[in-house]
Amino acid sequence: MERFPGICRRLLLAILLATAGAAGAQGGATVADTTAAKAVADTLAGRGGPAPTVYGPGERMVFEISYGPINAGEGILETIGTVDHLGRTCYHVQSTANSNRFFSSIYKVRDKIVTYIDVIDLGSAYFYKRLREGDYKKTLEINFDRVAGLARYGDGHTMAVPAGVQDELSAFYYVRNLDLESGTDLMLPAHTSRRNYNMKVVVHGRETVEVPAGKFECFVVEPVVEGEGLFKHEGRITIYISADEYRVPVLMRTKVPVGSIDVALKEYRPGVPLNQRRIAGR
């Protein structure tokens, strides 16, 4: 069985990826539909300014990771601000996952994920992942060349990616701006670790849940990977996304062979949507 802290790290990533399927294909779609995603991107780009978003610089989410009654660590998602990347203004979004003192004495986890999201079409422009888990270390860096349709890795490797592709973290932020309604199957072409795959999300309905941050009415969604992907061998995961103006991941719950693990929101601070500000030079 996989070591528990390693499971925690992937479960935190599940928050970021679980809703990555809502690019526009609906009504029981079984293959990725990039046409809708491209149409959305073209429309946003035509506005000549930042796309309307439910998030913005200053937004910060803090999660606690629990195995039954035991607290194992903490995760943070935040929109730090904006950066200029290859001449494009992008959101600088960062995720970190850290084991607490108790679990660090057994298996220390210090993980960091960064994405740059273009403020005009909300596509991924850059992705960085640094994993530090016990003796395991991995660093991954990708620049997405959307003109050429290529993913360019830091080690020189390049590969073709489909139109509208999102990385692990940008996908979640993209879908937060879309309408999640019960009974729709949502899909999005995704890319990670030299692999293109289709992420499908089933929206089951609504449910009220209570977490340390409070009580929320939420959309209940379930990610399903078509073919190879992060969740292929990880079992069923249920994600609760707040059904309000912020679309916050409130709770993620999954079953493991020896029980269940929850990732629950304990603190939330909204940001200011960038389309409500002026951006110099755009």
N, C-alpha and C positions, 0 to 999 in steps of 0.2 A: 504493500500500500504506500502511496506517496506521502512524504512527510507533510505534516499539517501546515507549517508556515508556507510551504510552497503552494498548497491548496489555497491558502488565504490570499496570496498574491494574485492568483488567477481569478479568484472570486471577485477581488476588487476590480480587476480588469473587466470582469463580466458586466459591471455597472456601466462601463464605458462602451462595451460592444453590444450589450443586450438589445438596445433599441437601434442598432445600426442598420436595420433593414428598411427603413421607411423612405426610400428614394422616390416613391410615386407609384410603383406597381401595386395594384390592389385587386381584391376580389378573387383570392385563391390562386395567385400567380405561382408558377412552379419554376420559372427561370428568371434570372435577373433582367430587368427592363431598364436600360440606361436612357431610353428616349425621354421618359418623363423627367429624369434627373437633369438631362442636358437642357430640356426646355426651361426648367426652373432656373438653371444657371444662366442661360441666355437672357431670360427675362430680368434677372437680378443685375446682370452685367449691363443691360441696356439702360438701367436707371442712372448710371453714372455716379452712384454714391453707395455708401454702406448699406447692405441688406438689412431689413428689419430683423431683429433677433430678440429672444427672450432672455439673453444673457449679455454681459458686457464687462469691461474692465472693472475690477474690484469684486467680482463675484467669488465667493469662497464657500466650499462645502467640506465639512469634516465628518468622517464616518468612523464608527467603532466596529471592529471585527470580533465576533463572538462565536465560540464553539460551545453550544449549550449555555451553561451559566458562566463560562470562563471567558474573560476578555483577553484577546490575544494580540491586538495591535490596533493601529489607526491608519486611516487613509485620508488624503486631502486632494480635492479637485479645486483648481482656481484659475481664473482668467487674470493673469498678471498685468496685462496691458496690451500695447501694440508694438510691433517691430516692423522695420523695412526689410523685406527679403526679396532679393533679385528684382528690386524696383516695384514690389507690390506691398501695400500695407496689409499686415496680417495680425490677427489676434494671437497673442502668446499665451497658450493654455498649458498648464502643467498638472501632472498627477504624481503623488508620492504615496508609497506604502511602507510602513515601518512596523516591525514587531515591537512589542513593549518590553520592559526590562526582564520580566519573567521568561518570555519566550526567546528573547535574545540570548539568554544564558544557555539555551538549548540549541537554537538555530536562528541566527541573526538575519533579518531581512531589511534591506535598505534599497528600495527600488524607486526609480524616477522615470517618468514618461513625459515627453514634450511634443506638442504639435503646433505648427503655425497654420492658421486658418485664414484664407483670403477673405477680407471684409466685404468684397463685392459679390462673389459667387459662392462663398462659404465652402470652397473646395480645399483639400489638403495641399499645402505647398512644401511642407517639411515635417519630418517625423524623427524623433530620437528616443531611444529606449536604453536605459542602463539598469541592469539587474545585478544585485549583490545579495545572494542568498546562501548563507553558510560558505562553503568553499566554491560554490558555483558563481561564475561571473560571465556576463554577456553584455556587449554593447552593440547597438544597431543604429545606423543613421541612414536616412533616405531623403533625397530631394526628389519631388515629383515634378517632372517636366510635362506639363499638361498640353503644351503645344505639340511636342513630339510624341506624346502618349507613352512616356517611359518613366520607370522608377529607377533613379540613379543612386546606387548605394555608395556609402563612404569608402568601401574597399575597391571601388571601380566596377563592380558588377552592375549591369543594366538589364532590364527586361520590360517587355510591353505590358501595359496595364489598360483596362477598359476605360472608356469615357465615363466621367463622373465618379471615378474611384475615390474612396475615402480610406484613411488609415484607421488604426484601432481607436484613437481618441477623437479625431475630428468627426468620425461617423456619428458618435453620440451627440455631439453638439449640433450637427446638421439636423438630426431627426427631432431634436427638441423644439424646432421651429415648425414642425409639421403637425397636422391634425391626426390625433390618434383616436380612433373610434372602434367600438366593439365589433367583432366579426370580420375585420379586414386582415388580410395577410400582406405584409409589407416586405419589400426586398431591396437590397442594395449591393452593388459590386464592391467588394472590399479587398484590401491587400495588406499582407503582413508576412515577414520572414520569407521573402522570395516566393510568395504564393498568392495567387488570385483565387478568390472563392466567393460564393454567393451566400450572403447572410439573409436569412428569412426571420421575420418576427411576427408571431401570431398575437393579436390583441384579443384577449379573452373577455374583457369587460371592465367593470369598476368595482372597487372594494375600499372600504375605509380601514386604514391601519394606523397604529400608534407606535411611535419610536421616540427615542430621547428628545428629539427636536419638537415633538408635538404630535397631534392627530391630523391625518391628511386623507382626503378622498383621492384615490389613485387609479390610474389605468393599470390593469394587470396584463403584463406582456411576457412572452416566452420566446427566447431566441432558439432558432434551429438552423444548423449549418448544413448546406447542401454540399456533400463531398467532404474534403479535408478542411479542417478549421479548428479553432481553439476549443470548441465545445464538443468535438466529436466523441471523445471518451470521458467526458466530465459529468455526464448525467443531466437530469432535468434541472433547469434553473428558472426561477420565477422572479420577475422584477416588478416593483411597484413604483410607477412614475406619477408624481403629483399632477392632478387634473386641474391645475391653476395656471396663471399667467407665466409661471417660471419653469414648469416641466422639470422638476427636480427629481433625481433618483432617490427615493425615500428609503426603500428597503430592497435588499436582494437576498433570496433564500434558496438554499440548495441542499439536497440530501447527499450524504457521503456514506460509505459502507459502515461507519461506526457512529452515525448520528446525523446532525444537520449543522450548517453554518449560516449565520446571519451577518450581513453587512448593513448596518443601520445608520441613518443620518442623525447626528447629534447637534450639529451647528450649521446654520445657513445664513449667509450674508449676500443679498442681491447686488448685482452690478448695475451700471448705467449703460443701456444699449447704445452702441456707437452711432447708430443712425440718428440719434438725438443730439449728436455733437457735430462739430465741424472738423473735418480732417484736412490739414494743410497739404496742398499739392495733389489732391485727388479730384 
